[in-house]
Each structure stands twice: as C-alpha cells, then as structure tokens.
Amino acid sequence: MPPSADARCTYVADWVSTKLRWQLTVDTSERNALAEIAEGCGQQQVEYAVAP
C-alpha cells in the first residue's frame, strides 16, 4: 500500500476498477480492508468498463 493517503485512495480506486472490469471476486477480508481505506477518501470516483 502506498505511504501517502492520496496515493492510497488512487490505488484503491484503481484496484476496485480492475476487479469490476474483469468481474473478479473479492472475499470478505479484502472487501473490509478496501472499505476501511475508502472511508478516508471522500467521494473518490471509480470508473470502469466491463472487459469483453
């Protein structure tokens, strides 16, 4: 995880968009960790398109 808070928000948004794009699963611990980090990110937007 990047040390900078701003970089963590970007990293998590990119991580989530990759998961969504490729329709990858997420387990409970990963979901909880991502949600915890995202709470400090305000209204960070996650943009993606589902891969063909």
Backbone as numpy.savetxt, mean C-alpha at the origin, in Angstrom:
# Nx Ny Nz CAx CAy CAz Cx Cy Cz
11.35 -1.21 4.88 10.52 -0.05 4.88 11.41 1.20 4.88
11.11 2.18 4.03 11.92 3.40 4.00 11.88 4.13 5.35
12.98 4.78 5.74 13.03 5.46 7.03 12.18 6.74 7.08
12.01 7.42 5.98 11.25 8.66 5.94 9.74 8.37 5.92
8.97 9.10 6.72 7.51 8.91 6.77 6.88 9.14 5.40
7.29 10.18 4.69 6.74 10.45 3.36 7.04 9.31 2.40
8.24 8.80 2.47 8.62 7.69 1.60 7.83 6.42 1.94
7.54 6.21 3.22 6.74 5.04 3.62 5.35 5.11 3.03
4.76 6.29 3.02 3.42 6.45 2.44 3.42 6.11 0.95
4.42 6.61 0.24 4.54 6.31 -1.19 4.79 4.82 -1.40
5.66 4.25 -0.58 5.98 2.83 -0.68 4.74 1.97 -0.47
3.96 2.29 0.57 2.75 1.50 0.86 1.73 1.67 -0.26
1.57 2.88 -0.77 0.63 3.10 -1.88 1.06 2.29 -3.10
2.35 2.27 -3.40 2.85 1.48 -4.53 2.65 -0.01 -4.29
2.90 -0.44 -3.06 2.72 -1.86 -2.69 1.26 -2.28 -2.90
0.35 -1.47 -2.39 -1.08 -1.78 -2.50 -1.52 -1.75 -3.96
-1.05 -0.77 -4.73 -1.45 -0.72 -6.14 -0.94 -1.93 -6.90
0.24 -2.42 -6.58 0.77 -3.64 -7.22 -0.09 -4.84 -6.86
-0.45 -4.95 -5.58 -1.31 -6.06 -5.15 -2.65 -6.02 -5.89
-3.23 -4.82 -5.99 -4.51 -4.68 -6.68 -4.38 -4.95 -8.17
-3.34 -4.39 -8.80 -3.15 -4.56 -10.24 -3.08 -6.03 -10.63
-2.34 -6.80 -9.85 -2.13 -8.20 -10.19 -3.08 -9.13 -9.43
-4.04 -8.54 -8.72 -5.05 -9.30 -7.98 -4.40 -10.32 -7.05
-3.37 -9.86 -6.33 -2.65 -10.71 -5.40 -3.36 -10.73 -4.06
-3.21 -11.80 -3.34 -3.84 -11.91 -2.03 -3.01 -11.20 -0.97
-3.63 -10.96 0.15 -2.96 -10.35 1.29 -3.46 -11.08 2.54
-2.55 -11.45 3.42 -2.99 -12.14 4.64 -3.31 -11.10 5.72
-3.85 -11.55 6.81 -4.31 -10.66 7.86 -3.19 -9.81 8.44
-2.04 -10.40 8.69 -0.94 -9.63 9.28 -0.42 -8.57 8.32
-0.35 -8.90 7.03 0.09 -7.91 6.04 -0.93 -6.78 5.94
-2.21 -7.13 5.89 -3.27 -6.12 5.81 -3.21 -5.19 7.01
-3.04 -5.76 8.20 -2.98 -4.95 9.42 -1.76 -4.02 9.41
-0.62 -4.53 8.96 0.59 -3.71 8.90 0.42 -2.57 7.90
-0.13 -2.87 6.74 -0.35 -1.83 5.73 -1.35 -0.79 6.24
-2.41 -1.23 6.88 -3.41 -0.30 7.41 -2.81 0.59 8.48
-1.97 0.03 9.33 -1.35 0.82 10.40 -0.46 1.91 9.83
0.32 1.58 8.81 1.19 2.57 8.18 0.34 3.61 7.45
-0.70 3.16 6.75 -1.54 4.06 5.96 -2.29 5.06 6.83
-2.56 4.72 8.08 -3.27 5.64 8.97 -2.54 6.97 9.09
-1.24 6.94 9.03 -0.45 8.16 9.14 -0.22 8.88 7.83
-0.88 8.43 6.77 -0.62 8.99 5.44 -1.69 9.96 4.96
-2.68 10.24 5.76 -3.73 11.15 5.30 -4.54 10.53 4.18
-4.74 11.30 3.15 -5.57 10.85 2.02 -4.73 10.42 0.83
-3.75 9.59 1.07 -2.89 9.07 -0.01 -3.74 8.31 -1.01
-3.63 8.67 -2.28 -4.39 8.01 -3.34 -3.63 6.79 -3.86
-4.37 5.73 -4.13 -3.80 4.53 -4.74 -4.45 4.37 -6.10
-3.64 4.47 -7.13 -4.14 4.33 -8.51 -3.58 3.07 -9.11
-4.45 2.35 -9.83 -4.02 1.12 -10.48 -4.98 0.76 -11.60
-4.54 -0.09 -12.48 -5.37 -0.72 -13.50 -5.11 -2.21 -13.39
-6.18 -2.99 -13.43 -6.03 -4.43 -13.35 -5.26 -4.92 -14.58
-4.26 -5.76 -14.34 -3.45 -6.30 -15.43 -4.31 -7.23 -16.29
-4.06 -7.20 -17.58 -4.85 -8.07 -18.49 -4.55 -9.54 -18.29
